[in-house]
Amino acid sequence: MKHRIAIYSNGYNGSITLKAIEGIKRYAAAEDLDIHFYISFAANNRRPDTNEGQLNIYNLAKLEEYDGLIVFSNLLNNISTAEKLCMEAKEKNVPVVSIGMKFEGIPFVGNNNEKGMAQLVEHLITEHGVKDIVYIGGAKDHVDTTDRARVVREVMARHGLELNDGNIIYGDWTNEKPIEYTDNLIDSGAKFPDAIVCANDIMALAVISRFLERGYNPPDDIIVTGFDHIDESGISYPALTTVDQDYETIGYESCELLYRIINGDDGNLNVSVASKLVLGESCGCNSEADSCFNIKRREYCKGVHSKNKQASYFNRFMRGERNAILESSDYDDMKVNLRKYYLSNNDYFRGNFFLMLNKYYFEDAASEDSEALSECYEADFDTTVAIKDGREADEMIDKHLRMPGFIKKEGEQHIYFFYPLQNERYNYGYVVFVDGTYIIQEDFRVYEYLEKMEQTLMQFRINLRLEMVNKELRFLYDKDPMTGLYNRFCFVSYAVPLVEESRKHHKSAMVMFADINDLKLINDRYGHIFGDKAIITVAEGIKESIGNDNAIGIRYGGDEFIIIAANADRKYAENIRRSINAHIEKENSLGINPVRFSVSIGYVLTDPRSDKSVIDYVDEADKLMYGIKNDYHKNNQDPS
């Protein structure tokens, strides 16, 4: 036994996951299990590329390293992905349990949605006289949408009522479409339905909020109900009439079923947990002054100031993190800055935290995402930030589990939460939180935390790319494109400091001036292609001669060159002059060019005690060069 199980879930259902975790933890304690949650934020209203990057987090898990897998299939917001993940586990002979959705050959734990939904609709009809119902489902092809709609229709039919197809709306489990429907209903001026039955609490709360904003008061003007019994449903006003799916029991039962399978029990592989009606104020019930909902709201209000402080701290924390990243010069610098920042702000995480990044993605900022991140979660990851027990931990990544510093300790149970980092469909990292269900509580704002981190890391990579481009532009601006030597505009920036450095250390600098002999005749007689070849040859001779010395070569004019070297003496200068001439003579000896050519070179050594300027020394070297050139012309009338 490996004493760890993997769980795939969705971060948009935090309150449901929290309830399930309580049941899972109870079973984990009995069997000495560690739990590894892999959590995405895929949603029906997100871009396909964004969803792909989110769903990739499930590829991070190495299933062969786990005793088994639990998939919250009904929460993933992607049926095909849920089925694929279950089938992949089955093919790898890894025990797997699906929650909320049945797939052929896959053990299943579900809640009896029918019971709770039937109780709700029955209550609306018999206790509140509801006859006209609008049903707002989630995604059109989602099993929960269709199952709950079917129950609404069946219960209404038993009472001689009908759920018309025109009264079925698909809200995609989010706020936007339900709010749009509410606005259209109000603006139409038509008679309101008696009740709007929503397939989850999020949509129901959005509808109620919109009615209130538009001047209407549920349940007096219209009844609105939900499904899920999330925390917000009980503290909002009016508190929702909803259905509790009892996810704590579902969490426990899924673990128990998984371990029955692991231990060879092939008995009942389908478990059903009953849902139940929760009567709230949104249908007109439980509106007494001392109701449980008023008690919840009072308790909630006691913590409002603390929640506001938490929100304020979160914003400061994220601004600080952004500064730590964007003020960094490169990946290694960012790593140092982030580690310092997280150590000094570790109270925010209250536990162990790891940031894992593909360092090559940031070191090679010029590459496209499709190239740099083609391996996705198969790539090696660097432990960019590692906080363990409140201290910095230089943990190595476990190559199998893709997590840093994992050691299963007998008798200890831990929960690990893995979240993806992405740029659309491509993933360059992930974060790991250890223990503490605060991570998926609303106050922690983990989705916003991840989103802001992603935005900052992308801006950081853009900055690195811009810096690369700027360096290239500076190179193009500073360098002569033909020869690769510095151009004359860089004389003040690069040449003068070398002379000043020598003077500061009471040393001489070398100022050398070189000019190609008879370049005009070469151009006129043989063409500019051979004149250019002569210029390039001299430049190559200069670069080869000065090597990595504290010296620079400058193309000062068409066929004029200056070499400046710090801390030089006459021996050094003579070596440079001979080396340049030897390079040219070697080129001449190849016999490739139709003409032999040469250069005239003059140089001076600066006097550190003199107040002469660099230009003064250049003029002196120039005059010496022209004296040598005049001697050349006296002895050589034709360059051929």
LINQUI-V353180 format. One record per pair of residues at least 24 apart in sequence whose ideal C-beta (glycine too) atoms are under 8 Angstrom apart, sorted by sequence separation. I is the first residue (numbers start at 1). J is the second residue. If there is no record, write none. Layout:
# LINQUI-V353180
I:J + I:J
This chain:
# LINQUI-V353180
75:99 + 182:206 + 202:226 + 249:273 + 357:381 + 358:382 + 514:538 + 535:559 + 577:601 + 601:625 + 602:626 + 36:61 + 63:88 + 69:94 + 71:96 + 73:98 + 74:99 + 75:100 + 145:170 + 178:203 + 182:207 + 186:211 + 201:226 + 320:345 + 356:381 + 357:382 + 359:384 + 377:402 + 534:559 + 600:625 + 602:627 + 51:77 + 55:81 + 63:89 + 68:94 + 69:95 + 70:96 + 71:97 + 73:99 + 74:100 + 167:193 + 173:199 + 178:204 + 181:207 + 196:222 + 198:224 + 200:226 + 201:227 + 202:228 + 356:382 + 577:603 + 600:626 + 602:628 + 51:78 + 58:85 + 68:95 + 69:96 + 70:97 + 71:98 + 72:99 + 73:100 + 74:101 + 171:198 + 173:200 + 175:202 + 179:206 + 183:210 + 195:222 + 196:223 + 198:225 + 200:227 + 201:228 + 205:232 + 246:273 + 356:383 + 357:384 + 419:446 + 576:603 + 601:628 + 3:31 + 5:33 + 7:35 + 9:37 + 11:39 + 64:92 + 66:94 + 67:95 + 68:96 + 69:97 + 71:99 + 72:100 + 73:101 + 133:161 + 135:163 + 171:199 + 174:202 + 175:203 + 178:206 + 179:207 + 182:210 + 186:214 + 194:222 + 195:223 + 196:224 + 197:225 + 198:226 + 199:227 + 200:228 + 201:229 + 202:230 + 205:233 + 208:236 + 245:273 + 246:274 + 317:345 + 331:359 + 334:362 + 355:383 + 356:384 + 402:430 + 404:432 + 429:457 + 514:542 + 600:628 + 3:32 + 4:33 + 5:34 + 7:36 + 9:38 + 10:39 + 11:40 + 12:41 + 63:92 + 68:97 + 70:99 + 173:202 + 174:203 + 178:207 + 182:211 + 192:221 + 193:222 + 194:223 + 195:224 + 196:225 + 198:227 + 201:230 + 204:233 + 246:275 + 354:383 + 355:384 + 403:432 + 421:450 + 428:457 + 600:629 + 3:33 + 4:34 + 5:35 + 6:36 + 7:37 + 8:38 + 9:39 + 10:40 + 11:41 + 36:66 + 64:94 + 73:103 + 121:151 + 125:155 + 131:161 + 133:163 + 140:170 + 173:203 + 186:216 + 192:222 + 195:225 + 208:238 + 245:275 + 246:276 + 355:385 + 420:450 + 545:575 + 546:576 + 573:603 + 3:34 + 4:35 + 5:36 + 7:38 + 10:41 + 12:43 + 63:94 + 113:144 + 117:148 + 121:152 + 125:156 + 137:168 + 139:170 + 142:173 + 175:206 + 179:210 + 183:214 + 201:232 + 205:236 + 244:275 + 317:348 + 331:362 + 354:385 + 355:386 + 419:450 + 423:454 + 545:576 + 4:36 + 6:38 + 8:40 + 10:42 + 135:167 + 137:169 + 138:170 + 171:203 + 178:210 + 182:214 + 201:233 + 208:240 + 243:275 + 244:276 + 330:362 + 331:363 + 353:385 + 354:386 + 421:453 + 422:454 + 573:605 + 600:632 + 44:77 + 114:147 + 118:151 + 122:155 + 134:167 + 135:168 + 136:169 + 137:170 + 138:171 + 139:172 + 243:276 + 244:277 + 330:363 + 354:387 + 421:454 + 33:67 + 42:76 + 43:77 + 113:147 + 117:151 + 121:155 + 125:159 + 133:167 + 134:168 + 135:169 + 136:170 + 137:171 + 138:172 + 139:173 + 243:277 + 244:278 + 314:348 + 353:387 + 545:579 + 598:632 + 42:77 + 113:148 + 117:152 + 121:156 + 132:167 + 134:169 + 136:171 + 138:173 + 205:240 + 243:278 + 313:348 + 352:387 + 423:458 + 544:579 + 545:580 + 570:605 + 40:76 + 42:78 + 118:154 + 125:161 + 204:240 + 241:277 + 242:278 + 352:388 + 421:457 + 569:605 + 114:151 + 118:155 + 241:278 + 352:389 + 568:605 + 113:151 + 117:155 + 204:242 + 240:278 + 241:279 + 242:280 + 349:387 + 541:579 + 542:580 + 545:583 + 42:81 + 201:240 + 241:280 + 519:558 + 541:580 + 544:583 + 240:280 + 241:281 + 519:559 + 541:581 + 563:603 + 136:177 + 201:242 + 239:280 + 240:281 + 241:282 + 346:387 + 354:395 + 356:397 + 510:551 + 541:582 + 101:143 + 136:178 + 238:280 + 239:281 + 240:282 + 241:283 + 538:580 + 541:583 + 597:639 + 100:143 + 238:281 + 239:282 + 342:385 + 513:556 + 516:559 + 540:583 + 541:584 + 596:639 + 100:144 + 237:281 + 238:282 + 241:285 + 343:387 + 346:390 + 515:559 + 595:639 + 136:181 + 152:197 + 233:278 + 339:384 + 342:387 + 384:429 + 515:560 + 595:640 + 234:280 + 338:384 + 339:385 + 356:402 + 514:560 + 515:561 + 537:583 + 538:584 + 233:280 + 239:286 + 335:382 + 338:385 + 339:386 + 356:403 + 513:560 + 514:561 + 537:584 + 343:391 + 356:404 + 381:429 + 513:561 + 514:562 + 229:278 + 238:287 + 335:384 + 343:392 + 354:403 + 381:430 + 501:550 + 513:562 + 514:563 + 8:58 + 149:199 + 334:384 + 335:385 + 354:404 + 373:423 + 376:426 + 377:427 + 482:532 + 512:562 + 537:587 + 564:614 + 148:199 + 354:405 + 376:427 + 511:562 + 512:563 + 20:72 + 239:291 + 483:535 + 498:550 + 511:563 + 512:564 + 8:61 + 339:392 + 373:426 + 377:430 + 482:535 + 483:536 + 498:551 + 510:563 + 511:564 + 512:565 + 145:199 + 239:293 + 369:423 + 373:427 + 482:536 + 485:539 + 498:552 + 510:564 + 6:61 + 17:72 + 144:199 + 369:424 + 373:428 + 484:539 + 509:564 + 510:565 + 226:282 + 370:426 + 372:428 + 483:539 + 509:565 + 562:618 + 6:63 + 225:282 + 239:296 + 369:426 + 482:539 + 483:540 + 485:542 + 495:552 + 509:566 + 17:75 + 224:282 + 225:283 + 234:292 + 235:293 + 485:543 + 494:552 + 509:567 + 510:568 + 13:72 + 16:75 + 134:193 + 223:282 + 234:293 + 480:539 + 484:543 + 495:554 + 507:566 + 508:567 + 509:568 + 534:593 + 562:621 + 6:66 + 133:193 + 136:196 + 223:283 + 237:297 + 494:554 + 507:567 + 508:568 + 533:593 + 4:65 + 5:66 + 8:69 + 132:193 + 133:194 + 134:195 + 135:196 + 136:197 + 138:199 + 223:284 + 235:296 + 507:568 + 508:569 + 512:573 + 538:599 + 4:66 + 5:67 + 6:68 + 7:69 + 8:70 + 10:72 + 13:75 + 77:139 + 79:141 + 132:194 + 133:195 + 134:196 + 135:197 + 136:198 + 137:199 + 138:200 + 219:281 + 234:296 + 235:297 + 505:567 + 510:572 + 2:65 + 4:67 + 5:68 + 6:69 + 7:70 + 8:71 + 9:72 + 12:75 + 79:142 + 131:194 + 132:195 + 133:196 + 134:197 + 135:198 + 136:199 + 219:282 + 491:554 + 510:573 + 530:593 + 534:597 + 2:66 + 3:67 + 5:69 + 6:70 + 7:71 + 8:72 + 79:143 + 130:194 + 133:197 + 135:199 + 218:282 + 219:283 + 357:421 + 490:554 + 502:566 + 512:576 + 530:594 + 2:67 + 5:70 + 7:72 + 10:75 + 12:77 + 129:194 + 130:195 + 138:203 + 219:284 + 235:300 + 491:556 + 499:564 + 501:566 + 502:567 + 512:577 + 530:595 + 1:67 + 9:75 + 10:76 + 128:194 + 362:428 + 486:552 + 488:554 + 498:564 + 501:567 + 502:568 + 510:576 + 514:580 + 9:76 + 10:77 + 128:195 + 136:203 + 361:428 + 486:553 + 487:554 + 488:555 + 495:562 + 498:565 + 499:566 + 8:76 + 74:142 + 136:204 + 485:553 + 486:554 + 487:555 + 488:556 + 498:566 + 526:594 + 74:143 + 485:554 + 486:555 + 488:557 + 495:564 + 526:595 + 74:144 + 124:194 + 358:428 + 485:555 + 494:564 + 525:595 + 124:195 + 136:207 + 357:428 + 358:429 + 491:562 + 357:429 + 483:555 + 124:197 + 356:429 + 482:555 + 522:595 + 208:282 + 355:429 + 356:430 + 356:431 + 480:555 + 522:597 + 121:197 + 355:431 + 356:432 + 485:561 + 8:85 + 120:197 + 354:431 + 204:282 + 353:431 + 354:432 + 519:597 + 148:227 + 353:432 + 518:597 + 353:433 + 354:434 + 517:597 + 352:433 + 353:434 + 516:597 + 517:598 + 351:433 + 352:434 + 516:598 + 517:599 + 351:434 + 352:435 + 516:599 + 517:600 + 349:433 + 351:435 + 515:599 + 351:436 + 514:599 + 515:600 + 350:436 + 514:600 + 514:601 + 195:283 + 350:438 + 513:601 + 514:602 + 512:601 + 513:602 + 512:602 + 513:603 + 512:603 + 511:603 + 130:223 + 510:603 + 511:604 + 44:138 + 510:604 + 511:605 + 44:139 + 128:223 + 362:457 + 510:605 + 511:606 + 77:173 + 365:461 + 509:605 + 510:606 + 508:605 + 509:606 + 362:460 + 508:606 + 124:223 + 362:461 + 365:464 + 366:465 + 508:607 + 357:457 + 361:461 + 365:465 + 508:608 + 124:225 + 507:608 + 362:464 + 366:468 + 506:608 + 365:468 + 503:606 + 505:608 + 511:614 + 502:606 + 120:225 + 503:608 + 513:618 + 502:608 + 511:617 + 120:227 + 499:606 + 511:618 + 509:617 + 513:621 + 511:620 + 512:621 + 513:622 + 117:227 + 511:621 + 515:625 + 116:227 + 513:624 + 514:625 + 515:626 + 513:625 + 517:629 + 113:227 + 515:629 + 499:614 + 517:632 + 525:640 + 517:633 + 522:639 + 123:241 + 496:614 + 499:617 + 518:636 + 521:639 + 495:614 + 517:636 + 120:241 + 518:639 + 120:242 + 517:639 + 120:243 + 119:243 + 117:243 + 334:460 + 45:172 + 116:243 + 44:172 + 116:244 + 43:172 + 44:173 + 45:174 + 116:245 + 43:173 + 44:174 + 113:243 + 318:448 + 322:452 + 326:456 + 43:174 + 45:176 + 314:445 + 318:449 + 321:452 + 325:456 + 113:245 + 311:443 + 321:453 + 325:457 + 328:460 + 310:443 + 326:459 + 111:245 + 311:445 + 314:448 + 318:452 + 322:456 + 325:459 + 326:460 + 330:464 + 111:246 + 314:449 + 318:453 + 321:456 + 325:460 + 111:247 + 307:443 + 326:463 + 111:250 + 110:250 + 109:250 + 109:253 + 109:254 + 109:257 + 107:257 + 99:250 + 107:258 + 107:261 + 123:277 + 99:254 + 128:283 + 123:279 + 127:283 + 128:284 + 97:254 + 119:276 + 120:277 + 116:274 + 117:275 + 119:277 + 127:285 + 115:274 + 116:275 + 124:283 + 97:257 + 110:270 + 112:272 + 115:275 + 116:276 + 123:283 + 12:173 + 97:258 + 108:269 + 109:270 + 110:271 + 111:272 + 112:273 + 115:276 + 116:277 + 96:258 + 107:269 + 108:270 + 109:271 + 110:272 + 111:273 + 112:274 + 113:275 + 95:258 + 107:270 + 108:271 + 109:272 + 110:273 + 111:274 + 112:275 + 97:261 + 109:273 + 111:275 + 95:261 + 95:262 + 102:270 + 70:254 + 70:255 + 70:258 + 69:258 + 68:258 + 67:258 + 68:259 + 67:259 + 68:261 + 68:262 + 67:262 + 232:442 + 231:442 + 16:228 + 15:228 + 16:230 + 15:230 + 15:231 + 15:232 + 33:255 + 23:247 + 27:251 + 31:255 + 23:248 + 27:252 + 22:248 + 23:249 + 26:252 + 19:246 + 20:247 + 23:250 + 24:251 + 28:255 + 19:247 + 20:248 + 23:251 + 24:252 + 27:255 + 31:259 + 16:245 + 19:248 + 22:251 + 23:252 + 27:256 + 17:247 + 20:250 + 21:251 + 23:253 + 24:254 + 16:247 + 20:251 + 23:254 + 24:255 + 19:251 + 23:255 + 27:259 + 20:254 + 5:255 + 5:258 + 1:262 + 59:376 + 60:377 + 59:377 + 56:376 + 57:377 + 56:377 + 65:400 + 64:400 + 65:401 + 62:400 + 62:401 + 62:402 + 61:402 + 60:402 + 61:418 + 60:418 + 60:420 + 57:418 + 57:419 + 57:420 + 56:420 + 36:401 + 54:420 + 56:422 + 36:403 + 53:420 + 54:422 + 53:422 + 56:425 + 53:423 + 57:427 + 60:430 + 53:424 + 56:427 + 50:422 + 52:424 + 53:425 + 52:425 + 53:426 + 57:430 + 34:408 + 50:424 + 53:427 + 49:424 + 50:425 + 49:425 + 47:424 + 32:410 + 35:413 + 37:415 + 39:417 + 32:411 + 34:413 + 35:414 + 36:415 + 37:416 + 39:418 + 33:413 + 34:414 + 35:415 + 36:416 + 37:417 + 38:418 + 39:419 + 40:420 + 32:413 + 34:415 + 35:416 + 37:418 + 34:416 + 36:418 + 29:413 + 28:413 + 25:413 + 25:415 + 21:415 + 39:440 + 4:408 + 3:408 + 2:408 + 41:447 + 11:419 + 41:450 + 21:437 + 18:437 + 18:440 + 17:440 + 18:441 + 14:440 + 14:441 + 15:442 + 14:442 + 11:440 + 11:446 + 12:447 + 11:447
